Amino acid sequence: MTDYPIPLIVRRDIAAPRERIFKAFTRPELLKQWFTPSTDISVEALTFDFTPNGEFRLRYVMPDGRNPEVAGVFQRIEPPELIAMTWIWQAPDPLENIPMEVTFEFLDKADVTEIVITHKGIPSDTACTIHANGWEGTLTVLAGFLKKETDR
């Protein structure tokens, strides 16, 4: 796997316990409520086996009618600290079949949890910018989801 030029790292502090944040990553019925870069994009879990070596496949439903899919394998799961997985966009995406890796780290801080996303293997500056914006948006949607859940 080649990093171009270096791994993308995105960090965000979220005001929620890391156990609660970690849980939001573990079940498809929770993921579909937030694992998207924007609230106008929905996500469907076509396959989701949250176990080491378990496979996942997600479909994003875009406002313009496109439905890009990403698939991968959960490589490491260390509750509530870490999730590492492969990340491969599926045809007909411009990045189809390029193997990438994504790691989510959940760091317990005083009153917040710091989420660190490390995305390796992105093949170009343009793709890096797109993924950076996507992960930033996803963390914003996650924070909103967790706040809404707390307010209930």
ZIBELFEN-V304351 format. One record per residue. N is the residue number from 1. RES is the residue in one letter. SS is DSSP state (H for helix, E for strand, - for the rest). PSI is psi in whole degrees, 0 to 359 (none if undefined). OMEGA is omega in degrees with one decimal (none if undefined). Layout:
# ZIBELFEN-V304351
N:RES:SS:PSI:OMEGA
N:RES:SS:PSI:OMEGA
This chain:
# ZIBELFEN-V304351
1:M:-:131:-178.4
2:T:-:129:175.2
3:D:-:139:-179.8
4:Y:-:116:-22.3
5:P:-:332:175.7
6:I:-:166:179.4
7:P:-:145:172.4
8:L:E:130:176.6
9:I:E:126:178.5
10:V:E:132:-178.8
11:R:E:145:176.1
12:R:E:136:170.9
13:D:E:132:178.6
14:I:E:134:-176.5
15:A:-:74:176.8
16:A:-:151:177.4
17:P:-:145:-176.0
18:R:H:330:177.2
19:E:H:320:-179.7
20:R:H:319:178.1
21:I:H:314:179.5
22:F:H:315:-179.3
23:K:H:325:-179.8
24:A:H:339:178.9
25:F:-:349:-165.9
26:T:-:345:-174.6
27:R:-:133:-176.1
28:P:H:328:180.0
29:E:H:335:173.7
30:L:H:315:-179.7
31:L:H:318:-175.6
32:K:-:346:179.4
33:Q:-:349:-174.9
34:W:-:342:-171.0
35:F:-:67:-176.0
36:T:-:147:-177.9
37:P:-:351:-176.9
38:S:-:146:-178.7
39:T:-:347:176.2
40:D:-:5:175.4
41:I:-:128:177.4
42:S:E:163:-178.7
43:V:E:140:176.9
44:E:E:135:174.9
45:A:E:105:179.3
46:L:E:322:175.3
47:T:E:137:179.8
48:F:E:93:178.3
49:D:-:90:-174.7
50:F:-:73:175.9
51:T:-:158:174.9
52:P:-:131:-175.4
53:N:-:7:175.6
54:G:-:149:-177.0
55:E:E:153:172.0
56:F:E:154:172.9
57:R:E:123:-178.5
58:L:E:143:175.3
59:R:E:127:175.3
60:Y:E:134:178.7
61:V:E:109:-173.2
62:M:-:152:177.9
63:P:-:333:-178.6
64:D:-:6:177.0
65:G:-:348:176.6
66:R:-:153:179.7
67:N:-:68:-179.5
68:P:-:147:179.2
69:E:E:145:175.0
70:V:E:142:-179.3
71:A:E:164:177.6
72:G:E:190:-178.2
73:V:E:135:174.3
74:F:E:115:-176.8
75:Q:E:318:179.2
76:R:E:136:174.7
77:I:E:117:-179.4
78:E:E:84:-177.0
79:P:-:142:-14.1
80:P:-:35:-169.2
81:E:-:329:-168.8
82:L:E:142:169.7
83:I:E:126:176.8
84:A:E:136:-175.8
85:M:E:159:169.9
86:T:E:159:-175.1
87:W:E:108:-175.3
88:I:E:114:175.8
89:W:E:144:-176.5
90:Q:-:158:178.3
91:A:-:142:8.5
92:P:-:39:179.9
93:D:-:145:177.5
94:P:-:336:179.1
95:L:-:19:-175.9
96:E:-:140:174.3
97:N:-:17:173.6
98:I:-:113:-176.9
99:P:-:125:176.9
100:M:E:167:177.1
101:E:E:140:177.2
102:V:E:132:176.1
103:T:E:133:173.9
104:F:E:123:174.4
105:E:E:140:-178.7
106:F:E:106:-173.6
107:L:E:122:-178.7
108:D:E:117:177.0
109:K:-:181:-173.3
110:A:-:290:-177.1
111:D:-:6:-176.4
112:V:-:170:170.4
113:T:E:128:174.4
114:E:E:125:173.8
115:I:E:128:176.9
116:V:E:118:176.6
117:I:E:125:174.7
118:T:E:120:-177.0
119:H:E:114:-177.0
120:K:E:151:173.9
121:G:-:11:178.7
122:I:-:129:-167.5
123:P:-:354:-177.2
124:S:-:164:176.0
125:D:H:318:179.9
126:T:H:313:179.0
127:A:H:325:178.2
128:C:H:316:178.7
129:T:H:317:179.1
130:I:H:314:-179.6
131:H:H:322:177.2
132:A:H:313:177.6
133:N:H:320:179.1
134:G:H:314:180.0
135:W:H:322:176.6
136:E:H:315:178.3
137:G:H:318:179.9
138:T:H:318:178.9
139:L:H:327:175.2
140:T:H:316:178.5
141:V:H:320:177.1
142:L:H:314:179.8
143:A:H:318:177.4
144:G:H:318:177.7
145:F:H:313:-178.6
146:L:H:322:177.5
147:K:H:316:179.2
148:K:H:319:178.4
149:E:H:322:179.3
150:T:H:323:-177.1
151:D:H:347:-178.2
152:R:-:none:none
